[in-house]
Amino acid sequence: MSACVIAAALSAPAVAQRPAKGMATMFALPSDIIAREIGFARAVRDKGQWQAFRDHAAPDAQMFDGDKVVRVQDFARHRANPAQSLQWQVHNVWMSCDGATAISYGGWQAGAAHAWFSTVWQRQKKGQYLFVLDQGGATDKPLTEPEWAEAKVAECGPRGQKALEFAPPAGGDHLSGQSSDHSLEWSTAVRPDGTRDYAVSVKIAGKMTEVLRRSSK
């Protein structure tokens, strides 16, 4: 993991501050996701790729194996680690207003292979983040790593508006979804030829605004 990403995770000017004791517990700190990604990448090196994926995935988390959707916990179980260790760098983090859901985006490398990735993270009852969806696609050339990982917290709804309790979609399908406070959403559509269209939108200036769109096989 690059030094610039580590610096972004530890930089002082956080987008939001942790609330004082007794105040509302809804807060959004994108630096938590950057730190989580750093720990994830370190676990790949220390524990092996597939054990790290299982440790950081929610029970019903999904990912793609080619054009096939697989359950991470089943797919990664007893799977041999690749010869080339996976490395990645976070370029962007988008987080819901309440901080319960976040999406990271960046580039990864494994030997001569290179691609983009995007991971949907959800805060669990005990406060830690686990991912529910991980996907990516090959690129013609490695993505240019920014000097700093850019973070964006979604705009909040009207004061006093209560967020819905998060409930996993029917069947545990996380390919598309929305944060419980309706400020962050993602969509994965698979065409008949196997091409995946992936988009992320964040609430900005009162409306949902698309911030990422990628297509790949």
C-alpha positions as CSV (number, residue, x, y, z in Angstrom):
1,M,0.0,0.0,0.0
2,S,1.5,3.3,-1.0
3,A,2.6,6.0,1.4
4,C,0.1,8.6,0.0
5,V,-2.8,6.3,0.9
6,I,-1.5,5.8,4.4
7,A,-1.1,9.5,4.8
8,A,-4.7,10.1,3.6
9,A,-5.9,7.6,6.2
10,L,-4.0,9.3,9.0
11,S,-4.4,13.0,8.0
12,A,-5.8,15.3,10.7
13,P,-8.6,17.1,8.9
14,A,-11.3,14.4,8.9
15,V,-14.4,14.9,7.0
16,A,-16.4,14.4,10.1
17,Q,-15.5,14.3,13.8
18,R,-16.5,11.5,16.2
19,P,-19.4,12.7,18.4
20,A,-18.9,13.5,22.0
21,K,-20.2,11.1,24.6
22,G,-24.0,11.3,24.8
23,M,-24.4,12.8,21.3
24,A,-25.9,11.0,18.3
25,T,-23.8,8.1,17.1
26,M,-24.4,8.6,13.4
27,F,-21.1,9.9,11.9
28,A,-19.1,9.4,8.7
29,L,-15.3,9.0,8.7
30,P,-14.0,7.9,5.3
31,S,-10.5,7.6,6.9
32,D,-11.9,4.5,8.7
33,I,-12.4,2.9,5.3
34,I,-9.0,3.8,4.0
35,A,-7.5,2.3,7.2
36,R,-9.6,-0.8,6.7
37,E,-8.3,-1.2,3.2
38,I,-4.7,-0.8,4.4
39,G,-5.4,-3.5,7.0
40,F,-7.0,-5.7,4.3
41,A,-4.0,-5.4,2.1
42,R,-1.6,-6.1,5.0
43,A,-3.6,-9.3,5.8
44,V,-3.2,-10.5,2.2
45,R,0.5,-10.4,2.7
46,D,0.5,-11.8,6.2
47,K,-2.3,-14.4,6.1
48,G,-2.7,-15.2,2.4
49,Q,-5.1,-13.7,-0.1
50,W,-8.1,-15.9,0.5
51,Q,-8.0,-16.0,4.3
52,A,-7.8,-12.2,4.2
53,F,-10.9,-12.0,2.0
54,R,-12.8,-14.3,4.3
55,D,-11.8,-12.3,7.4
56,H,-13.0,-9.0,5.8
57,A,-16.1,-10.3,4.1
58,A,-19.6,-10.3,5.6
59,P,-21.3,-13.7,5.8
60,D,-23.3,-13.2,2.6
61,A,-20.7,-11.1,0.7
62,Q,-20.5,-11.5,-3.0
63,M,-17.8,-11.2,-5.7
64,F,-17.3,-12.1,-9.3
65,D,-15.3,-15.1,-10.6
66,G,-15.2,-14.2,-14.3
67,D,-18.8,-13.5,-15.2
68,K,-20.2,-15.7,-12.4
69,V,-21.4,-14.3,-9.0
70,V,-20.0,-16.3,-6.1
71,R,-20.4,-16.1,-2.3
72,V,-17.0,-15.0,-0.9
73,Q,-17.0,-17.2,2.2
74,D,-17.6,-20.3,0.1
75,F,-15.4,-19.4,-2.8
76,A,-12.4,-18.5,-0.7
77,R,-12.6,-21.5,1.6
78,H,-9.6,-23.9,1.1
79,R,-8.7,-22.0,-2.1
80,A,-4.9,-22.0,-3.0
81,N,-3.3,-18.5,-2.9
82,P,-2.1,-17.1,-6.2
83,A,1.6,-17.1,-7.0
84,Q,1.6,-13.3,-7.3
85,S,0.4,-11.5,-4.2
86,L,-2.5,-9.0,-4.9
87,Q,-1.7,-5.4,-4.3
88,W,-4.0,-2.4,-4.5
89,Q,-4.3,1.4,-3.9
90,V,-7.5,3.3,-2.9
91,H,-8.2,6.3,-5.1
92,N,-11.7,7.3,-3.9
93,V,-14.0,6.6,-1.0
94,W,-17.7,7.6,-1.0
95,M,-19.6,7.3,2.3
96,S,-23.3,7.6,3.2
97,C,-24.2,10.5,5.4
98,D,-24.6,8.3,8.5
99,G,-21.3,6.4,7.8
100,A,-23.0,3.0,7.8
101,T,-22.2,2.3,4.2
102,A,-19.1,3.2,2.1
103,I,-17.7,2.4,-1.3
104,S,-14.0,2.3,-2.2
105,Y,-12.5,2.5,-5.7
106,G,-8.9,2.2,-7.0
107,G,-6.5,0.1,-8.9
108,W,-5.0,-3.4,-8.2
109,Q,-2.0,-5.3,-9.5
110,A,-0.9,-8.9,-9.4
111,G,2.3,-9.5,-11.3
112,A,1.8,-8.2,-14.9
113,A,-2.0,-8.0,-14.5
114,H,-3.7,-4.7,-13.6
115,A,-7.3,-3.7,-13.1
116,W,-9.7,-1.5,-11.3
117,F,-11.7,-2.5,-8.2
118,S,-14.6,-1.3,-6.2
119,T,-15.7,-2.6,-2.8
120,V,-19.0,-1.9,-0.9
121,W,-18.4,-1.8,2.9
122,Q,-21.1,-1.9,5.6
123,R,-20.6,-1.1,9.3
124,Q,-21.6,-4.0,11.5
125,K,-23.4,-3.9,14.9
126,K,-20.0,-4.0,16.8
127,G,-18.7,-1.1,14.7
128,Q,-16.3,-2.8,12.4
129,Y,-16.7,-2.6,8.6
130,L,-17.0,-5.8,6.5
131,F,-17.5,-5.8,2.7
132,V,-20.7,-7.1,1.0
133,L,-19.6,-6.7,-2.6
134,D,-16.2,-6.7,-4.3
135,Q,-15.7,-6.5,-8.1
136,G,-13.5,-5.1,-10.7
137,G,-12.3,-5.4,-14.3
138,A,-9.1,-5.4,-16.4
139,T,-7.7,-2.1,-17.7
140,D,-5.6,-1.4,-20.8
141,K,-2.9,0.1,-18.5
142,P,-2.5,0.6,-14.8
143,L,-4.6,3.3,-13.3
144,T,-2.7,6.5,-12.4
145,E,-2.5,6.6,-8.6
146,P,-3.5,10.0,-7.2
147,E,-1.3,11.8,-4.7
148,W,-4.1,11.6,-2.1
149,A,-7.1,9.3,-1.8
150,E,-10.2,11.5,-2.3
151,A,-13.0,11.1,0.1
152,K,-16.6,12.3,-0.2
153,V,-19.4,12.1,2.4
154,A,-22.9,12.2,1.1
155,E,-25.3,15.0,1.9
156,C,-27.6,14.3,4.8
157,G,-31.4,14.4,4.5
158,P,-33.7,16.8,6.3
159,R,-32.8,17.4,10.0
160,G,-34.6,14.8,12.2
161,Q,-35.1,12.3,9.3
162,K,-34.7,8.8,10.7
163,A,-32.6,6.4,8.7
164,L,-34.1,3.0,8.0
165,E,-32.6,0.0,9.6
166,F,-30.5,-1.8,7.1
167,A,-32.0,-5.1,5.8
168,P,-30.1,-7.2,3.3
169,P,-32.0,-7.5,0.0
170,A,-34.0,-10.7,-0.6
171,G,-31.8,-13.6,-1.2
172,G,-28.7,-11.8,0.0
173,D,-28.1,-10.1,-3.3
174,H,-25.8,-7.1,-2.9
175,L,-25.0,-6.5,-6.7
176,S,-27.1,-3.4,-6.4
177,G,-28.2,-1.5,-3.4
178,Q,-28.7,1.7,-1.4
179,S,-27.6,2.9,2.0
180,S,-30.2,2.9,4.7
181,D,-30.3,6.7,4.7
182,H,-30.7,6.8,0.9
183,S,-27.6,8.9,0.4
184,L,-25.4,6.4,-1.4
185,E,-26.3,3.8,-4.0
186,W,-24.6,1.4,-6.4
187,S,-25.8,-0.7,-9.3
188,T,-24.4,-3.7,-11.2
189,A,-26.1,-4.7,-14.4
190,V,-24.9,-7.7,-16.4
191,R,-25.6,-7.7,-20.1
192,P,-26.3,-10.9,-22.1
193,D,-22.7,-10.9,-23.5
194,G,-21.3,-10.9,-19.9
195,T,-20.3,-7.2,-19.8
196,R,-20.9,-5.7,-16.4
197,D,-22.0,-2.1,-16.1
198,Y,-21.3,-0.7,-12.6
199,A,-22.3,2.7,-11.3
200,V,-22.1,4.6,-8.0
201,S,-24.2,7.7,-7.0
202,V,-23.9,10.0,-4.0
203,K,-26.4,12.6,-2.7
204,I,-24.9,16.0,-3.6
205,A,-26.8,19.3,-3.5
206,G,-30.1,17.6,-2.9
207,K,-29.9,15.0,-5.7
208,M,-28.3,11.7,-6.4
209,T,-25.2,12.4,-8.6
210,E,-23.3,9.7,-10.4
211,V,-19.6,9.7,-9.3
212,L,-18.4,6.5,-10.9
213,R,-19.2,4.3,-14.0
214,R,-17.2,1.4,-15.2
215,S,-17.9,-1.3,-17.8
216,S,-15.9,-4.5,-18.1
217,K,-16.1,-8.3,-18.7
